Amino acid sequence: MTAPDEILTRLQRLRAGDAPTHGGRVLSYVYDSGRPELDELAERAAALARPLNGLDPTVFPSIAAMERDLIAFARRSFHGGGSVVGSVTSGGTESCLLAVKTARDLWRRAHPNRAHERPRLVAPQTAHAAFQKAAGLFDLQFDPVPCRADGGVDAAAMIDRMGDDVALVVVSAPAYPTGELDPIAPVAAAAADRGISCHVDACFGGFVLPWWPELPAWDFRVRGVTSLSADLHKFGYAPKGVSVLLHRGRRRHRAQFFATTRWAGYPVVNPTLLGSRSASPTAAAWAIVQHLGSRGYAELTGSIVRAASGIRSTVQAIDGLRVWGDPVGPALALVADTAVPADRRVDPHHLADALTAHGWKIQHQPGFVQADGTRLPRSAHLTLTPVLEAGLDDFLASLSAAADAVRGRPAADPRVLRGALRALGYGPGGRIPSPSAAWRLLRLAGAGRVSADQPLATLMALIEALPAEVAETLLIELLARHSEP
Ligand SMILES: Cc1ncc(COP(=O)(O)O)c(C=O)c1O
């Protein structure tokens, strides 16, 4: 047997290779409040709940008590009245999956003679990819609505897609790729008029927007909003594994559940996708919400508001770079300023790579051709967390220096590899690379090993240039190889 100390030393050594989770230097994935006491509180609460099984809150009523408090806090924050009820889930993706499953089941119930049909899920192209996953899993047709080139969502384009075969319309508050708030009121009202469910995906911004100044109504105040998701493991500042999904009305909420007495074992009733599940993330989130309350969240949001404003004015002064669209809340994306000549433009992916040398990580988002042929620009996403305010001057100086270093450098060009792939017959309607072929291609592209501080501009350019089926196969191979023994 290996001694516990030795095992933990090994884990510490492994952890040293990870991107930093605290300090605000990674502007995606992690949400640092800048208050270490919150992490400590979460840790202690999680430890207390560790032995529980969230499968059955009647056996472990402490779980039900914590869930009641979390749902009550979320309902108040999002202006839901007494008819708004919901569940604690394991994260944003699970909340989105369940919102889709609920809407599909309600649609099927309302259309008993159309069991053979696959209803549509209408969402802007900036809606989180979790909705594509949900459509696939729950057998709906995903019907993406192209955005404007500035990343904004056109309400009329969304409303145009609404028909009696639509089970769900999705809007975001805000959308992750752009940080923009979708036109929730007109879309939700049109959906209500047609009897269509409308989900507000506030997974990302849900625990920031209630305290953000001067926003239009985006939550249960809006007529027609039937469900809303918000992640406690993002701007709720809880450790990973916890989100909430709220519904307007018990009938809708109950459609989320699975129950069966038709097997040989115990009666099963699950509000969420998993069976046995950890109660630790719920306990951690519960403790943080108790500690911060609305006032605490308002203070933390204040730091993000100031950081966002500082970044926007600095970017305005950087030649060749600009903020994409008109973000509100805790995210924004940077794009090259196409109004200036090419030799003055700042490619956001080269910028992201250059920032790594300064110790900052922003997230590459490939450009994308929408169903109507319009191209959304490649961009770099920034998630702004409260801790960033303290290091803001340093970040802004790094941003300006990195922009100076890459200004005028053309985007990475994967033409050779794209040509080779086409010659091999991979592409739309063609072959999909096998796992070994995909791995060879990745290594050929220099993307066989991707580490926390590796430049990614070439891999991203490859994703932009390849047919989606081929790019997706390569990405699966890349990640699968990472964990292969
Ligand atoms: C708007 C939005 N919805 C859903 C998700 C999915 O959340 P998770 O990664 O917790 O599954 C995200 C994640 O960033 C998001 O930004």
The ligand as an SDF file (V2000), in Angstrom:
LIG
                    3D

 16 16  0  0  0  0  0  0  0  0999 V2000
  -24.7990   30.5580  -20.9640 C   0  0  0  0  0  0  0  0  0  0  0  0
  -24.2980   29.2120  -20.5510 C   0  0  0  0  0  0  0  0  0  0  0  0
  -25.1480   28.1690  -20.4840 N   0  0  0  0  0  0  0  0  0  0  0  0
  -24.7550   26.9390  -20.1130 C   0  0  0  0  0  0  0  0  0  0  0  0
  -23.4280   26.6840  -19.7860 C   0  0  0  0  0  0  0  0  0  0  0  0
  -23.0020   25.2920  -19.4170 C   0  0  0  0  0  0  0  0  0  0  0  0
  -22.5790   25.2670  -18.1010 O   0  0  0  0  0  0  0  0  0  0  0  0
  -21.6740   24.1120  -17.4720 P   0  0  0  0  0  0  0  0  0  0  0  0
  -20.3030   24.2740  -18.0700 O   0  0  0  0  0  0  0  0  0  0  0  0
  -21.7350   24.4080  -16.0230 O   0  0  0  0  0  0  0  0  0  0  0  0
  -22.2740   22.7910  -17.8070 O   0  0  0  0  0  0  0  0  0  0  0  0
  -22.5080   27.7480  -19.8400 C   0  0  0  0  0  0  0  0  0  0  0  0
  -21.0920   27.5210  -19.5230 C   0  0  0  0  0  0  0  0  0  0  0  0
  -20.2560   28.3830  -19.6810 O   0  0  0  0  0  0  0  0  0  0  0  0
  -22.9490   29.0290  -20.2160 C   0  0  0  0  0  0  0  0  0  0  0  0
  -22.1110   30.0780  -20.2960 O   0  0  0  0  0  0  0  0  0  0  0  0
  1  2  1  0
  2  3  1  0
  2 15  2  0
  3  4  2  0
  4  5  1  0
  5  6  1  0
  5 12  2  0
  6  7  1  0
  7  8  1  0
  8  9  2  0
  8 10  1  0
  8 11  1  0
 12 13  1  0
 12 15  1  0
 13 14  2  0
 15 16  1  0
M  END
$$$$
